[in-house]
Amino acid sequence: MKKLLAIGFVCVLGLAKAQTWKTEDQYIQKFAPYAVEEMEKYKIPASITLAQGLLETAGGQSRLALEGKNHFGIKCKEDWTGKTMKHTDDAPNECFRVYEDPKQSYEDHSVFLATRKYYTKLFDLDPKDYKAWAHGLKKAGYATNPRYAYILIDKIERYKLYEFDNTTKDEVYYAILKLYPNLNNDAVFMAQLSQEKQNDKVTPPTVKVPYSQGSYAKKQSEVSEIVDASTKAALLKNILVKNHPNGDLKFFIMPVDADMSDIAKKFGISEKRLMKYNELEDSRLAKNDIIFLEGKNSSGNKETYKAGIGETMHDIAQKFGIKLKKLYSKNRMEAGEEPRAGQVIYLQSKKPRS
């Protein structure tokens, strides 16, 4: 399958007709990798996790998702020590968990299911049997809606989410492309996929540690740190630089969490200059961040773009290679103001006055 799809991946990152995705399709494209990663760690079907996320967040547009990065409506409970927010759900002003990143919400959802006694029997089920899991969740009391299982199954079958139950975190972008072939025209997505293919070539090193007395857990931690550092170095070495369709600007997709100082060292460009090019205040970089190796342009290569769920103006500026200040100006928005999902963002001319 990979070889057949690869033919379509050899594309020119040039101008392409814009594809406007529905809200739920955007959600699937953005969060399927998280669901698959959680499936590999906890054996919870990715289709179930995605369907629950779609339902709980109304396709990523709920207040809990947008303000609290909470995608599964998990309430504070007695063991939660992180940030919280008040939200009216079953009762007024209930306490809900707040996360720094949606990925944390996905992992917490897995931990929540894996550590609560009510859900123990779910893990005896086949992780590819999404129907059994849907009914099992309802039977265990996850939701009060009597049709909860059927709602999940409907979403899974309507959007073919079961495809993600048969993939891996290394193959998930191929699964997304199979469901949404028009992403072949998305320069950033294709750069991301190319980088994932390059990452596959990196094999974690075998580490030999001389025997010495001490804690097994401590030794295991030391080995993990060595492996992680070696793998990170190898991934950074394999960065693929691409030409952005907006004026052939040099950019790449971060293959791993790292610091801008790592990038500065690799490319021989000062950290200060890279921070300026990418309009960043924090030098910490996350996997899949878009990083430019030269200054961005004042305009985009297309007229407009509809903001996706949870996208910030900085996300859009990076996606289209546009200076953030210029983007705010074109759209008559104040610095720090963020777009709502579906909002038309002007990339070339100035937004008409209403």
C-alpha positions in Angstrom: 0.0 0.0 0.0 2.8 2.4 0.9 4.5 1.9 -2.5 1.3 2.5 -4.4 0.5 5.7 -2.4 4.1 6.9 -2.8 3.5 7.6 -6.5 1.0 10.3 -5.4 3.4 11.8 -2.9 5.9 13.0 -5.5 4.2 16.3 -5.9 5.3 19.9 -6.6 4.5 22.1 -3.6 3.0 24.8 -5.8 -0.3 26.6 -6.0 -3.3 24.4 -5.5 -7.0 24.9 -5.3 -8.0 25.3 -1.7 -9.9 22.5 0.0 -12.4 23.5 2.6 -13.0 20.6 5.0 -16.0 20.2 7.2 -15.4 20.7 10.9 -15.5 17.0 11.9 -13.1 16.2 9.0 -10.7 18.8 10.3 -10.9 17.2 13.7 -10.1 13.7 12.4 -7.1 15.0 10.3 -5.7 16.8 13.3 -6.3 14.3 16.2 -6.2 10.9 14.6 -2.4 10.6 15.3 -3.1 11.1 19.0 -5.8 8.5 19.0 -3.6 5.9 17.3 -0.7 6.6 19.6 -3.0 6.1 22.6 -4.2 2.8 21.0 -0.7 1.5 20.9 0.0 2.4 24.5 -3.3 1.4 26.1 -5.1 -0.9 23.6 -8.2 1.4 23.3 -9.5 1.4 19.7 -8.5 4.6 18.0 -11.9 4.7 16.3 -13.6 4.8 19.8 -11.3 7.5 21.1 -11.8 9.7 18.0 -15.6 9.1 18.0 -15.8 10.1 21.6 -13.6 13.2 20.9 -15.8 14.2 18.0 -19.0 13.8 20.1 -17.8 15.4 23.3 -16.3 18.5 21.5 -18.9 18.9 18.7 -16.0 18.6 16.2 -13.5 20.5 18.3 -15.8 23.6 18.9 -17.0 23.1 22.4 -16.0 25.6 25.1 -14.2 22.8 27.1 -12.1 21.9 24.1 -11.3 25.5 23.0 -10.6 27.0 26.4 -9.6 24.0 28.5 -8.1 21.7 25.8 -10.4 19.1 27.4 -11.7 16.8 24.6 -13.5 14.2 26.7 -15.4 16.1 29.3 -13.4 14.7 32.2 -14.3 16.3 35.4 -11.9 17.2 38.2 -12.5 14.3 40.6 -10.6 14.0 43.9 -7.3 13.1 42.4 -6.8 16.0 40.0 -4.2 18.6 41.0 -3.9 20.5 37.7 -5.7 23.6 36.4 -9.5 23.7 36.4 -12.4 25.5 34.9 -16.1 25.8 35.7 -18.6 24.7 33.1 -22.3 23.8 33.2 -22.9 20.2 32.2 -25.1 17.8 34.2 -25.2 20.5 36.9 -24.4 24.3 37.0 -20.7 25.3 37.3 -19.1 21.8 37.6 -15.4 21.5 37.9 -13.5 20.3 34.7 -9.9 19.5 34.1 -7.8 22.0 32.0 -4.8 20.8 30.0 -1.9 22.6 28.4 -2.3 20.7 25.2 -5.0 18.5 23.6 -2.5 15.6 23.6 -2.5 15.6 27.4 -6.3 15.3 27.2 -6.0 12.3 25.0 -3.6 10.6 27.3 -5.6 11.4 30.4 -8.7 9.9 28.7 -6.7 6.7 28.2 -5.4 6.7 31.8 -9.0 7.4 33.1 -10.4 4.3 31.3 -7.4 2.1 32.2 -7.4 2.9 35.9 -11.1 3.0 36.8 -12.6 -0.3 38.0 -15.8 0.3 36.1 -14.0 -0.1 32.8 -11.8 -3.1 33.6 -13.9 -5.5 31.5 -13.4 -3.3 28.4 -9.8 -4.4 28.2 -10.9 -8.0 27.8 -12.5 -7.0 24.4 -10.8 -7.2 21.0 -9.3 -3.7 20.4 -10.5 -3.9 16.8 -14.1 -4.6 17.8 -15.4 -1.0 18.0 -19.0 -2.1 18.4 -18.3 -4.2 21.5 -16.3 -1.3 22.9 -19.1 1.2 22.2 -21.7 -1.0 24.0 -19.2 -1.8 26.7 -18.7 1.9 27.5 -22.4 2.5 27.7 -22.9 -0.6 30.0 -20.1 0.6 32.2 -21.9 3.9 32.7 -19.6 6.2 30.7 -22.6 8.2 29.5 -26.3 8.6 30.4 -27.7 8.9 26.9 -29.4 5.5 26.2 -28.3 5.8 22.5 -24.6 6.5 23.4 -23.2 3.3 21.9 -25.2 3.7 18.6 -24.1 7.4 18.3 -20.4 6.3 18.6 -20.9 3.5 16.1 -22.6 5.9 13.6 -19.7 8.3 13.8 -17.2 5.5 13.3 -18.9 4.1 10.3 -19.9 7.5 8.7 -16.2 8.7 8.8 -14.6 5.3 8.4 -12.7 5.7 11.7 -12.2 1.9 11.9 -9.4 2.5 9.4 -7.3 3.9 12.3 -7.8 0.6 14.3 -5.7 -1.1 11.6 -2.8 1.3 11.5 0.2 2.3 13.6 1.6 5.7 14.7 4.2 5.3 12.0 1.6 4.7 9.3 -1.2 7.0 10.5 -0.5 9.8 8.0 -1.0 7.3 5.2 -4.3 6.3 6.7 -5.4 10.0 6.9 -4.3 10.5 3.2 -6.3 7.4 2.2 -9.4 8.9 3.7 -8.7 12.4 2.5 -6.8 12.1 -0.8 -7.1 15.9 -1.5 -4.6 16.5 1.2 -2.1 15.5 -1.5 -2.4 19.2 -2.5 -1.6 20.5 1.0 2.1 21.5 1.1 2.4 21.4 4.9 0.6 18.0 5.3 2.8 16.5 2.6 5.9 17.9 4.2 4.7 16.4 7.5 4.2 13.0 5.8 7.6 13.2 4.1 9.2 13.9 7.4 7.4 10.9 9.0 8.7 8.7 6.3 12.2 10.0 7.0 11.7 9.4 10.7 10.9 5.7 10.0 14.5 5.3 8.9 15.8 6.1 12.4 16.3 3.0 14.6 16.7 3.4 18.4 20.3 2.5 19.3 21.2 -0.6 21.4 22.8 0.6 24.6 25.2 -1.6 26.6 25.6 -0.5 30.2 28.4 -2.0 32.4 27.0 -4.0 35.3 27.0 -2.3 38.7 24.9 -2.7 41.8 22.0 -0.4 42.2 18.3 0.2 41.6 16.9 -1.5 38.4 14.5 1.4 37.9 17.4 3.8 38.1 19.4 1.9 35.6 16.4 1.6 33.3 15.9 5.4 33.5 19.6 6.0 32.7 19.3 3.7 29.6 16.1 5.4 28.5 17.7 8.8 28.7 20.7 7.7 26.6 18.3 6.1 24.0 16.1 9.2 23.9 19.0 11.5 23.4 20.6 9.4 20.7 17.2 9.0 18.9 16.5 12.8 19.1 20.0 13.5 17.6 19.3 11.1 14.8 15.9 12.6 14.0 17.3 16.1 14.0 20.0 15.0 11.6 17.3 13.6 9.2 15.3 16.9 8.9 13.9 17.4 5.4 14.0 21.0 4.2 11.2 21.8 1.7 10.3 24.8 -0.5 7.1 26.5 0.7 4.6 27.3 -2.1 4.5 30.9 -0.9 7.7 32.1 -2.7 9.8 29.0 -2.3 10.6 29.8 1.3 12.8 27.2 3.0 10.9 25.4 5.8 10.6 22.1 7.5 8.5 20.1 10.0 9.9 19.4 13.4 10.5 15.6 13.7 10.8 15.6 17.5 10.4 17.9 20.5 13.6 20.0 20.8 14.9 23.5 21.4 15.5 26.3 18.9 19.2 26.1 19.9 19.3 22.6 18.4 18.1 24.0 15.1 20.5 27.0 15.2 23.4 24.6 15.7 22.3 22.3 12.9 21.8 25.0 10.2 24.4 27.5 11.4 21.8 30.3 11.8 21.7 32.2 15.1 18.9 31.3 17.5 17.9 34.9 17.7 17.4 35.1 14.0 15.4 31.9 13.8 13.2 33.1 16.7 12.5 36.3 14.7 11.8 34.4 11.4 9.3 32.3 13.2 7.9 35.0 15.4 8.4 32.9 18.6 9.0 34.0 22.2 9.6 30.5 23.6 12.6 28.5 22.3 10.9 25.2 23.1 9.7 23.5 19.9 7.2 20.6 19.6 7.0 17.8 17.1 5.2 18.8 13.9 5.9 22.6 14.4 6.5 24.4 11.1 9.9 26.2 11.2 11.1 28.6 8.6 14.8 29.1 7.8 14.3 32.6 6.3 12.0 35.5 6.8 8.3 35.0 5.9 6.5 37.1 3.3 4.0 39.9 3.7 1.2 38.1 1.7 0.1 34.6 1.0 -0.1 32.5 -2.2 -3.9 32.4 -2.1 -6.7 34.9 -1.4 -8.4 33.5 1.7 -8.4 30.6 4.2 -11.0 29.3 6.6 -9.6 28.9 10.1 -9.7 25.4 11.4 -10.7 24.2 14.9 -8.4 25.5 17.5 -6.1 27.3 15.0 -4.4 30.5 16.1 -3.3 33.4 14.0 0.3 32.2 14.5 -0.6 28.7 13.3 -2.1 30.3 10.1 0.9 32.6 9.7 3.2 29.6 9.8 1.0 27.5 7.6 1.0 30.1 4.8 4.5 31.7 5.3 3.1 35.1 6.2 4.4 37.6 8.8 2.0 37.5 11.8 1.8 41.3 12.1 0.8 41.6 8.4 -1.8 38.8 8.9 -3.4 40.7 11.8 -3.4 43.9 9.7 -5.0 42.3 6.7 -7.8 41.0 8.8 -8.4 44.1 10.9 -7.7 42.2 14.1 -5.9 43.2 17.2 -2.6 41.5 18.2 -3.4 38.5 20.4 -7.0 38.1 19.0 -7.7 34.6 17.7 -10.1 33.5 14.9 -13.1 31.3 15.4 -13.4 28.0 13.6 -14.7 28.7 10.0 -13.7 32.4 10.1 -12.5 33.6 6.7 -8.9 34.8 7.0 -7.6 37.2 4.3 -4.1 36.3 3.1 -3.4 38.8 0.3 -5.7 41.8 0.2 -7.2 43.6 3.3 -10.5 42.4 4.7 -13.3 44.6 3.4 -14.9 46.8 5.9 -18.3 45.5 7.0 
